[in-house]
């Protein structure tokens, strides 16, 4: 079963970054971070989409996310 994660859980998954960092990653087209779906006004992510994104990031030459990626 595919788990659904809130932004706080996604932030924790990536080294306990600030949840605002997730917003910055979404704004950076080079990272191609998975887009959330919404339950009411709460953004949520499918865990399988995050896993797929992680596998893609592991390929050589792909940009790595950083807390300072994309200004907003």
C-alpha positions in Angstrom: 0.0 0.0 0.0 1.3 3.4 -0.9 1.7 5.7 2.1 0.7 9.3 1.9 3.1 11.8 3.7 2.5 15.3 5.0 5.1 18.0 4.4 6.5 17.5 7.9 7.1 13.8 7.2 8.7 14.6 3.8 11.0 17.2 5.5 12.0 14.6 8.1 12.7 12.0 5.3 15.3 14.3 3.8 17.4 15.0 6.9 14.9 16.9 9.0 15.1 19.9 6.7 12.9 22.9 7.3 9.5 22.3 5.7 9.9 25.6 3.8 12.8 23.8 2.0 10.3 21.5 0.4 8.6 24.6 -1.0 11.9 25.8 -2.5 12.6 22.4 -4.1 9.2 22.5 -5.7 10.1 25.9 -7.2 13.3 24.6 -8.8 12.5 23.0 -12.1 16.0 21.4 -12.3 15.2 19.2 -9.3 11.8 18.0 -10.7 10.6 17.4 -7.1 7.3 15.5 -7.0 4.3 17.7 -6.9 1.9 17.3 -3.9 -1.7 16.4 -4.0 -4.1 18.1 -1.6 -6.4 16.8 1.0 -8.4 20.0 1.8 -5.6 22.5 2.0 -3.0 20.0 3.3 -0.3 19.1 0.8 0.6 15.4 0.7 3.0 13.2 -1.2 2.8 9.6 -2.4 5.7 7.8 -0.9 6.2 5.8 -4.1 6.7 9.1 -6.1 9.3 10.2 -3.6 11.1 6.9 -3.9 11.1 7.2 -7.7 12.5 10.7 -7.4 15.2 9.5 -5.1 16.2 6.8 -7.5 16.4 9.4 -10.3 18.6 11.7 -8.1 21.0 8.8 -7.5 21.9 8.7 -11.2 25.2 10.4 -12.1 25.1 14.0 -13.2 21.7 14.8 -11.7 21.4 17.9 -9.5 21.3 17.1 -5.8 18.8 19.0 -3.6 20.1 21.4 -1.0 18.3 23.4 1.6 19.4 26.6 -0.2 18.1 25.5 -3.7 15.8 28.0 -5.3 15.1 31.4 -3.7 11.7 32.4 -2.8 
